[in-house]
Amino acid sequence: MLNTLQTNASYLEQVKRERGDPQAQLEAMQGFLERSGLKVEDLDRLNIIHVTGTKGKGSACAFTECILRGYGLKTGFYSSPHLVQVRERIRINGQPISKDLFNKYFWLVYNRLEETKDPAHASMPAYFRFLTIMAFHVFLQEKVDLAVVEVGIGGTYDCTNIIRAPVVCGVSSLGIDHTSILGDTMEKIAWQKGGIFKPGVPAFTVAQPERPLEVLRERAQERKCPLYLCPELDEFEEGSRPLELGLAGAHQRSNAALALQLAQMWLQRRGCHGLGELKEVPPSTELMGRSVPLAPAFQLTDAMIQGLRDTEWLGRTQVLSHGPVTWYLDGAHTTSSIQACVRWFRQAALNQEKPQDGSEVRVLLFNATGDRDTAALLKLLVPCHFDYAVFCPNFTEVSVANNADQQNFNVTLENALTRCLENQRTWTRLLEEKVGQDPWLPSPLRVGGLLQPAPARGSLLLVPPASRPLNSPALVFPCLAQALRWVAQGRDPHLAAPAASGAHPHPAASSGAVLLREAAAVRVLVTGSLHLVGGALRLLVPELSQ
């Protein structure tokens, strides 16, 4: 029934249509909320932390929730999208709500909305709006002490923005995404994100490029909101041990710094004990001429340190070691998040034990959805020197009828496969261009008909070992299960061996299968879409579906 309310893609279409009248969108959302039996004022009781941003907003929310849960508070957390099961979007004390609770609140909200239909209000809210209303019901009735609410898309016109009086707001790193809805420049996107600022409610942001930061400052001023810039995580580490983060990758440090400020301000405004003591900071020359004041660093409490260490957030810089096959999963889908993903993958793959005989096969598994510039994303992945690039839709199986959590009625298999074939052509073209330009490969030598790289200089990951052909065959599979089975070749205990019949027609598929079966180590980067990563997790970690 939830899926009949349309999924993400058609919701985006609806948002585009309604974009001209943003006020109407929020009024419509308010109307749905009231039909479900809640008033906007009821949300004030949830002590909300409202977080937006282009990249890292989910991770910042996860850090914040984990820190505050460490204070013995009962936490609610609303996020999107889900990776394996839709219940992940609504969490209490860090855990997705149970099937029973989901069932109870789904029908409670659904039936109320059905019963209150009349000629003026004949519609049902779209998928994301419905789940947002349902999350508010869950958090109020389950009596959480606070709710961390992640914005869906943008801020100003997002349906979570019916929240009137959050305790504190946050803006994670800005970038270019959802351009057809939010605009095609960082300034336009910053304007949208600043729409969650509320009068008198403190807000924090991380280091941003100058112009977007200026836009955030203007938005904060017009909305009478005190806005602060988070100090770097290094400021908190001075004179103490480096902080351990539960989420890998250097880019998570700014998300952790934002979470510390959000948690500290929440505790302060709610009059809780256990605040971090402010550090004495001499006025820095950096502060002069700063458009947004720097928030002070403070002495971290044990609960804060522990919270950062214990944070888990699936599908973001996640490593699964399954015997000889290591899966690196990251839902990056913008140019800057793919850059961060590449830095993390290089670091993580370099840190692994090198196989004794040196035979290591590197595979890229990629898909991208929506209006994203796939060529720009793939170009950033070329320097990792993958031996194979595999493209497939986000569907786990060719038929998803048996899997309601992964259904998307807005994307047909045909459209998705067309996109994969385009990606395959793009990858091949990028590699051909690369051969002509790579500064690391001054004069590729042809040996036995295969391009061989010149002797390695510099980073291990920039230069493929001499035993490795430079070309990286690109294969398309009709679904994730077939793609993963081909990559793992029966060597991952969670995946069946690829079917002997109906083998992939590409000649590289059979020669690659031999290499993959015999390699001492197979390293697979799965990226480009959170939905792709979610489908992969469903197959690689079956217990997540339980």
C-alpha positions as CSV (number, residue, x, y, z in Angstrom):
1,M,0.0,0.0,0.0
2,L,2.9,2.4,0.8
3,N,4.3,1.8,-2.7
4,T,1.0,2.8,-4.3
5,L,1.7,6.3,-3.0
6,Q,4.4,6.5,-5.7
7,T,8.1,6.4,-5.0
8,N,11.0,8.9,-5.1
9,A,11.1,9.6,-8.8
10,S,7.5,10.6,-9.3
11,Y,7.6,12.6,-6.0
12,L,10.5,14.5,-7.6
13,E,8.3,15.1,-10.7
14,Q,5.5,16.4,-8.4
15,V,7.9,18.7,-6.6
16,K,9.1,20.1,-9.9
17,R,5.5,20.8,-10.9
18,E,4.6,22.5,-7.6
19,R,7.9,24.4,-7.4
20,G,6.3,27.6,-8.7
21,D,4.1,27.8,-5.6
22,P,6.3,26.7,-2.6
23,Q,3.8,28.0,0.0
24,A,1.1,25.8,-1.5
25,Q,3.4,22.8,-1.0
26,L,3.9,23.5,2.7
27,E,0.2,24.2,3.1
28,A,-0.6,20.9,1.4
29,M,1.8,19.1,3.8
30,Q,0.2,20.9,6.8
31,G,-3.3,19.8,5.5
32,F,-2.2,16.2,5.3
33,L,-0.7,16.4,8.8
34,E,-3.9,17.8,10.2
35,R,-6.0,15.2,8.4
36,S,-3.8,12.6,10.1
37,G,-4.8,14.0,13.5
38,L,-1.8,16.2,14.3
39,K,-1.3,20.0,14.4
40,V,2.0,21.7,13.5
41,E,2.3,22.9,17.1
42,D,2.4,19.2,18.2
43,L,5.8,18.9,16.5
44,D,7.3,21.5,18.9
45,R,7.2,18.8,21.6
46,L,9.6,16.6,19.7
47,N,12.7,18.8,20.5
48,I,13.9,18.5,16.9
49,I,17.4,18.7,15.5
50,H,16.8,19.6,11.8
51,V,19.6,18.9,9.4
52,T,20.1,19.7,5.7
53,G,23.0,19.8,3.2
54,T,24.1,18.1,0.0
55,K,26.6,15.6,1.3
56,G,27.0,14.0,4.6
57,K,23.7,15.2,6.2
58,G,22.8,11.6,7.0
59,S,26.2,10.9,8.5
60,A,26.0,14.1,10.5
61,C,22.6,13.0,11.8
62,A,23.8,9.5,12.6
63,F,26.8,11.0,14.7
64,T,24.4,13.4,16.5
65,E,21.9,10.7,17.3
66,C,24.5,8.3,18.6
67,I,26.1,11.0,20.9
68,L,22.8,12.0,22.4
69,R,21.7,8.4,22.9
70,G,24.9,8.0,24.9
71,Y,23.4,10.5,27.4
72,G,20.6,8.1,28.2
73,L,18.1,10.0,26.1
74,K,15.4,8.2,24.0
75,T,16.1,9.3,20.4
76,G,14.0,9.4,17.3
77,F,15.8,9.6,13.9
78,Y,14.1,10.1,10.5
79,S,16.3,9.7,7.4
80,S,16.1,8.8,3.7
81,P,16.5,6.9,1.6
82,H,16.4,3.4,3.0
83,L,19.0,0.9,1.9
84,V,17.4,-2.5,2.5
85,Q,14.1,-2.0,4.4
86,V,11.8,1.0,4.5
87,R,11.6,0.7,8.3
88,E,15.2,2.0,8.4
89,R,13.9,5.5,7.8
90,I,12.2,5.7,11.2
91,R,14.5,4.7,14.1
92,I,14.1,4.8,17.8
93,N,17.3,4.6,19.9
94,G,19.3,3.9,16.7
95,Q,17.2,0.9,15.6
96,P,14.7,0.7,12.8
97,I,11.2,0.4,14.3
98,S,9.9,-3.1,14.4
99,K,7.6,-4.6,11.8
100,D,4.7,-4.5,14.3
101,L,5.2,-0.8,15.1
102,F,5.6,0.0,11.4
103,N,2.4,-1.9,10.7
104,K,0.5,-0.2,13.5
105,Y,1.4,3.4,12.6
106,F,1.2,2.8,8.9
107,W,-2.5,1.8,9.1
108,L,-3.2,4.4,11.8
109,V,-2.1,7.2,9.5
110,Y,-3.3,5.6,6.2
111,N,-6.8,5.0,7.6
112,R,-7.1,8.5,9.0
113,L,-6.1,10.0,5.7
114,E,-8.6,7.8,3.9
115,E,-11.4,8.7,6.3
116,T,-10.8,12.4,5.9
117,K,-11.0,12.5,2.1
118,D,-13.6,14.9,0.7
119,P,-14.0,16.7,-2.7
120,A,-11.5,19.4,-1.6
121,H,-9.0,16.9,-0.1
122,A,-9.3,13.9,-2.4
123,S,-5.6,13.0,-2.6
124,M,-3.2,11.0,-0.5
125,P,0.2,12.4,0.3
126,A,3.1,11.1,-1.9
127,Y,5.4,8.4,-0.5
128,F,8.0,10.7,1.2
129,R,5.3,13.0,2.7
130,F,3.4,10.0,4.0
131,L,6.5,8.6,5.7
132,T,7.3,12.0,7.2
133,I,3.8,12.3,8.8
134,M,4.1,8.7,10.0
135,A,7.5,9.4,11.6
136,F,6.0,12.3,13.5
137,H,3.2,10.1,14.8
138,V,5.7,7.4,15.9
139,F,8.0,9.8,17.7
140,L,5.1,11.6,19.5
141,Q,3.3,8.4,20.6
142,E,6.5,6.5,21.5
143,K,7.5,9.6,23.6
144,V,11.0,10.2,22.4
145,D,13.1,12.9,24.2
146,L,14.3,14.3,20.9
147,A,14.0,13.7,17.1
148,V,16.9,14.1,14.6
149,V,15.2,14.9,11.3
150,E,17.1,14.8,8.0
151,V,15.7,17.0,5.2
152,G,14.6,15.0,2.1
153,I,15.6,17.4,-0.7
154,G,16.6,21.0,-0.4
155,G,15.1,22.7,2.7
156,T,12.8,25.7,1.9
157,Y,10.2,23.6,0.2
158,D,11.0,20.2,1.7
159,C,8.0,18.6,3.5
160,T,10.0,18.3,6.8
161,N,10.1,22.2,6.8
162,I,6.6,22.3,8.4
163,I,8.7,22.1,11.6
164,R,8.3,25.5,13.3
165,A,10.4,25.4,16.4
166,P,13.4,23.1,16.2
167,V,16.0,23.2,19.1
168,V,18.9,23.6,16.6
169,C,19.5,23.3,12.9
170,G,22.5,22.1,10.9
171,V,23.8,22.5,7.3
172,S,26.4,19.9,6.1
173,S,28.7,20.3,3.1
174,L,27.0,21.9,0.0
175,G,27.4,20.6,-3.5
176,I,25.5,20.2,-6.8
177,D,22.7,17.6,-6.7
178,H,19.0,17.5,-7.7
179,T,19.6,20.5,-10.0
180,S,16.2,20.2,-11.7
181,I,14.6,21.0,-8.3
182,L,17.1,23.1,-6.4
183,G,18.8,25.0,-9.2
184,D,22.1,24.5,-11.0
185,T,24.5,26.7,-8.9
186,M,25.9,26.4,-5.4
187,E,24.3,29.7,-4.5
188,K,20.8,28.6,-5.6
189,I,21.3,25.4,-3.6
190,A,22.5,27.3,-0.6
191,W,19.4,29.5,-0.8
192,Q,17.2,26.4,-0.6
193,K,19.1,24.8,2.3
194,G,19.0,28.1,4.3
195,G,15.2,27.8,4.2
196,I,15.2,25.6,7.3
197,F,16.6,28.5,9.5
198,K,14.0,29.7,12.1
199,P,13.9,32.9,14.1
200,G,16.0,32.7,17.3
201,V,17.0,29.0,16.6
202,P,20.8,28.6,16.5
203,A,22.2,27.0,13.3
204,F,25.6,25.6,12.5
205,T,27.3,24.9,9.2
206,V,30.7,23.5,8.2
207,A,33.3,25.2,6.0
208,Q,31.7,26.1,2.6
209,P,32.9,27.9,-0.5
210,E,32.7,31.7,0.0
211,R,29.7,32.6,-2.1
212,P,27.4,29.8,-0.9
213,L,28.4,30.6,2.7
214,E,27.5,34.2,2.0
215,V,24.1,33.1,0.8
216,L,23.6,31.1,4.0
217,R,24.6,34.1,6.1
218,E,22.0,36.3,4.2
219,R,19.3,33.7,4.7
220,A,20.1,33.5,8.4
221,Q,19.9,37.3,8.7
222,E,16.6,37.6,6.9
223,R,15.2,34.8,9.0
224,K,16.7,36.2,12.3
225,C,18.6,33.0,12.9
226,P,22.0,33.0,14.7
227,L,24.3,31.1,12.3
228,Y,27.8,29.8,13.4
229,L,30.6,28.1,11.6
230,C,31.8,24.8,13.1
231,P,35.5,24.7,14.0
232,E,37.5,21.8,12.5
233,L,37.7,18.5,14.4
234,D,41.4,19.3,15.0
235,E,40.4,22.0,17.4
236,F,38.7,19.4,19.6
237,E,41.8,17.1,19.5
238,E,44.3,19.6,20.7
239,G,46.1,18.3,23.8
240,S,44.3,15.0,23.6
241,R,44.3,11.7,21.6
242,P,43.0,11.8,18.0
243,L,39.3,11.1,17.9
244,E,38.1,7.7,16.6
245,L,35.2,7.9,14.2
246,G,32.8,5.0,13.6
247,L,32.6,6.1,9.9
248,A,35.7,5.9,7.8
249,G,37.0,8.6,5.4
250,A,38.6,12.0,6.0
251,H,35.3,13.7,4.7
252,Q,33.5,12.3,7.8
253,R,35.5,14.7,10.0
254,S,33.4,17.7,9.1
255,N,30.2,15.7,9.7
256,A,31.5,14.7,13.1
257,A,32.4,18.4,13.9
258,L,28.9,19.5,12.9
259,A,27.4,16.7,15.1
260,L,29.4,17.8,18.1
261,Q,28.0,21.4,17.8
262,L,24.4,20.2,17.3
263,A,24.6,17.8,20.3
264,Q,26.2,20.4,22.5
265,M,23.7,23.1,21.6
266,W,20.8,20.7,22.1
267,L,22.0,19.8,25.5
268,Q,22.6,23.4,26.4
269,R,19.2,24.6,25.2
270,R,17.3,21.7,26.9
271,G,19.2,22.5,30.2
272,C,20.8,19.1,30.4
273,H,23.9,18.2,32.4
274,G,27.1,16.8,30.9
275,L,28.0,19.7,28.5
276,G,31.5,19.9,27.1
277,E,33.3,22.8,28.9
278,L,34.3,25.7,26.6
279,K,37.9,26.0,25.8
280,E,39.6,29.3,26.3
281,V,40.2,30.4,22.7
282,P,42.3,33.6,22.1
283,P,40.6,35.8,19.5
284,S,42.0,34.4,16.2
285,T,43.1,36.7,13.4
286,E,41.2,34.3,11.2
287,L,38.0,35.6,12.8
288,M,38.5,39.1,11.6
289,G,36.5,39.8,8.5
290,R,34.7,36.4,8.7
291,S,31.1,36.6,7.4
292,V,29.9,33.9,9.8
293,P,31.2,33.8,13.4
294,L,33.2,30.7,14.4
295,A,31.5,28.6,17.2
296,P,33.8,27.9,20.1
297,A,35.4,24.5,20.5
298,F,34.8,22.8,23.9
299,Q,36.2,20.0,26.0
300,L,34.5,16.8,24.8
301,T,32.7,14.6,27.3
302,D,33.2,10.9,27.4
303,A,29.7,10.4,26.0
304,M,30.6,12.6,23.0
305,I,33.9,10.7,22.4
306,Q,32.1,7.4,22.7
307,G,29.2,8.5,20.5
308,L,31.5,9.4,17.6
309,R,33.3,6.1,17.9
310,D,30.2,4.0,18.1
311,T,28.3,5.6,15.1
312,E,27.3,3.2,12.4
313,W,25.7,4.3,9.1
314,L,25.3,1.6,6.5
315,G,26.4,2.0,2.9
316,R,28.8,4.9,3.6
317,T,32.5,4.0,3.4
318,Q,31.6,0.5,4.5
319,V,33.9,-2.4,4.0
320,L,32.8,-6.1,4.0
321,S,35.6,-8.7,3.9
322,H,34.1,-12.0,2.6
323,G,37.1,-14.3,2.2
324,P,39.2,-13.4,-0.9
325,V,36.5,-10.8,-2.0
326,T,36.5,-7.4,-0.2
327,W,33.5,-5.2,-1.0
328,Y,33.9,-1.4,-0.6
329,L,30.4,0.2,-0.4
330,D,29.8,3.9,-0.7
331,G,26.6,5.6,-1.8
332,A,28.4,8.7,-3.2
333,H,26.4,10.2,-6.1
334,T,27.7,13.8,-6.6
335,T,31.1,14.8,-8.0
336,S,32.5,15.9,-4.7
337,S,31.3,12.8,-2.8
338,I,32.7,10.6,-5.5
339,Q,36.1,12.4,-5.1
340,A,35.9,11.7,-1.3
341,C,34.9,8.1,-2.1
342,V,38.0,7.7,-4.4
343,R,40.3,9.1,-1.6
344,W,38.8,6.7,0.9
345,F,38.9,3.7,-1.5
346,R,42.6,4.3,-2.3
347,Q,43.4,4.6,1.4
348,A,41.3,1.5,2.4
349,A,42.5,-0.7,-0.5
350,L,46.2,0.3,0.1
351,N,45.9,-0.6,3.8
352,Q,44.9,-4.1,3.0
353,E,47.5,-6.9,3.0
354,K,48.8,-7.3,-0.5
355,P,48.4,-10.9,-1.7
356,Q,51.7,-12.8,-1.7
357,D,51.6,-13.7,-5.4
358,G,50.5,-10.2,-6.3
359,S,47.4,-11.2,-8.2
360,E,44.7,-8.7,-7.3
361,V,41.7,-7.9,-9.4
362,R,40.0,-4.6,-9.0
363,V,36.3,-4.2,-10.0
364,L,34.1,-1.1,-10.2
365,L,30.3,-1.8,-9.8
366,F,28.5,1.4,-10.7
367,N,25.0,2.8,-11.4
368,A,23.6,6.4,-11.2
369,T,20.0,7.5,-11.2
370,G,18.1,10.7,-11.7
371,D,19.5,13.8,-13.4
372,R,23.1,13.1,-12.4
373,D,26.0,13.8,-14.8
374,T,27.2,10.2,-15.1
375,A,30.2,11.0,-17.3
376,A,31.5,13.5,-14.8
377,L,31.2,10.9,-12.0
378,L,32.8,8.1,-14.0
379,K,35.7,10.3,-15.1
380,L,36.7,10.7,-11.4
381,L,36.8,6.9,-11.0
382,V,39.2,6.2,-14.0
383,P,42.4,6.9,-12.0
384,C,41.6,3.9,-9.7
385,H,42.6,1.6,-12.5
386,F,39.9,-1.0,-12.3
387,D,40.4,-4.2,-14.2
388,Y,36.7,-4.4,-14.9
389,A,33.8,-2.0,-14.8
390,V,30.4,-3.5,-14.2
391,F,27.2,-1.6,-14.8
392,C,23.7,-2.8,-13.7
393,P,20.4,-1.3,-12.6
394,N,19.5,-1.0,-8.9
395,F,17.1,-4.0,-9.1
396,T,18.3,-6.9,-7.0
397,E,16.6,-9.4,-9.3
398,V,15.2,-9.0,-12.8
399,S,11.8,-9.5,-11.2
400,V,11.3,-7.5,-7.9
401,A,7.7,-8.6,-7.4
402,N,8.8,-10.6,-4.3
403,N,10.6,-7.6,-2.7
404,A,8.4,-4.6,-1.8
405,D,11.2,-2.7,-0.1
406,Q,13.2,-2.4,-3.3
407,Q,10.3,-1.6,-5.7
408,N,10.4,1.6,-7.7
409,F,7.4,2.0,-10.0
410,N,8.9,5.0,-11.7
411,V,11.9,3.3,-13.3
412,T,11.3,0.6,-15.9
413,L,13.9,-2.1,-16.4
414,E,14.2,-1.0,-20.0
415,N,15.0,2.6,-19.0
416,A,17.5,1.5,-16.4
417,L,19.3,-0.8,-18.8
418,T,19.5,1.9,-21.4
419,R,21.2,4.1,-18.8
420,C,23.7,1.2,-18.0
421,L,24.5,0.8,-21.7
422,E,25.2,4.6,-21.9
423,N,27.5,4.3,-18.9
424,Q,29.3,1.4,-20.5
425,R,29.9,3.5,-23.7
426,T,31.0,6.4,-21.5
427,W,33.5,4.3,-19.6
428,T,35.0,2.9,-22.7
429,R,35.3,6.4,-24.2
430,L,37.0,7.8,-21.1
431,L,39.5,5.0,-21.0
432,E,40.4,5.6,-24.7
433,E,40.9,9.3,-23.9
434,K,42.9,8.4,-20.8
435,V,45.5,6.4,-22.8
436,G,46.3,9.5,-24.8
437,Q,46.7,11.8,-21.8
438,D,47.8,10.0,-18.7
439,P,50.9,11.7,-17.3
440,W,51.8,8.5,-15.5
441,L,51.9,6.6,-18.8
442,P,54.3,8.6,-20.9
443,S,54.7,5.9,-23.6
444,P,52.4,2.9,-23.3
445,L,54.2,-0.1,-24.9
446,R,52.3,-2.7,-26.8
447,V,53.3,-6.2,-25.6
448,G,51.6,-9.2,-27.1
449,G,48.8,-7.0,-28.4
450,L,47.9,-5.6,-25.0
451,L,48.6,-2.1,-23.8
452,Q,51.2,-2.3,-21.0
453,P,51.8,0.7,-18.7
454,A,55.2,2.3,-18.5
455,P,57.2,1.5,-15.2
456,A,55.3,2.6,-12.1
457,R,56.0,6.1,-10.6
458,G,54.3,7.5,-7.6
459,S,51.1,6.2,-6.0
460,L,50.4,2.5,-6.1
461,L,46.8,3.1,-7.0
462,L,47.5,5.6,-9.8
463,V,49.5,3.1,-11.7
464,P,48.3,-0.4,-12.5
465,P,50.9,-3.2,-11.9
466,A,52.9,-4.1,-15.0
467,S,51.1,-7.5,-15.2
468,R,47.8,-5.7,-15.8
469,P,46.3,-4.8,-19.2
470,L,45.5,-1.1,-19.3
471,N,42.1,-1.5,-20.9
472,S,39.3,-2.2,-18.5
473,P,36.4,-4.1,-20.1
474,A,33.0,-2.8,-19.2
475,L,30.1,-5.3,-18.8
476,V,26.4,-4.7,-18.3
477,F,24.2,-7.1,-16.3
478,P,20.4,-7.0,-16.1
479,C,20.3,-7.0,-12.3
480,L,22.5,-6.8,-9.2
481,A,22.3,-10.5,-8.3
482,Q,23.8,-11.5,-11.6
483,A,26.5,-8.8,-11.5
484,L,27.5,-9.7,-7.9
485,R,27.6,-13.4,-8.7
486,W,29.8,-12.8,-11.7
487,V,32.2,-10.7,-9.7
488,A,32.4,-13.2,-6.8
489,Q,32.6,-16.3,-8.9
490,G,31.3,-18.5,-6.0
491,R,34.0,-17.2,-3.6
492,D,31.7,-15.1,-1.4
493,P,29.8,-17.5,1.0
494,H,26.7,-15.2,0.7
495,L,26.4,-15.5,-3.0
496,A,25.6,-18.5,-5.3
497,A,28.1,-19.2,-8.1
498,P,27.0,-17.7,-11.4
499,A,24.7,-20.0,-13.4
500,A,26.6,-22.1,-15.9
501,S,23.8,-21.7,-18.5
502,G,23.1,-18.3,-20.1
503,A,26.6,-17.0,-19.6
504,H,27.3,-13.4,-20.4
505,P,27.9,-12.9,-24.1
506,H,30.8,-10.4,-23.8
507,P,34.2,-12.2,-24.4
508,A,35.7,-10.5,-21.5
509,A,33.2,-12.1,-19.2
510,S,34.6,-15.6,-19.6
511,S,38.2,-14.6,-19.5
512,G,37.4,-12.3,-16.5
513,A,35.6,-15.2,-14.7
514,V,38.9,-17.2,-14.8
515,L,40.9,-14.2,-13.4
516,L,38.3,-13.6,-10.7
517,R,38.3,-17.3,-9.7
518,E,42.1,-17.5,-9.5
519,A,43.0,-14.0,-8.0
520,A,44.4,-14.0,-4.5
521,A,42.4,-10.9,-3.8
522,V,39.3,-9.3,-5.4
523,R,38.5,-5.7,-4.4
524,V,35.2,-4.3,-5.5
525,L,34.1,-0.7,-5.2
526,V,30.3,-0.3,-5.3
527,T,29.2,3.3,-5.8
528,G,27.2,5.9,-7.7
529,S,23.8,5.4,-6.0
530,L,22.6,4.7,-2.5
531,H,19.9,2.5,-4.0
532,L,22.6,0.4,-5.7
533,V,24.5,0.1,-2.4
534,G,21.2,-0.9,-0.7
535,G,20.5,-3.6,-3.1
536,A,24.1,-4.9,-2.8
537,L,23.8,-4.9,1.0
538,R,20.6,-6.9,0.8
539,L,22.3,-9.6,-1.1
540,L,25.7,-9.5,0.7
541,V,24.4,-9.2,4.3
542,P,21.2,-11.3,4.3
543,E,20.5,-10.7,8.0
544,L,19.8,-7.0,7.2
545,S,16.5,-8.3,5.6
546,Q,15.4,-10.1,8.7
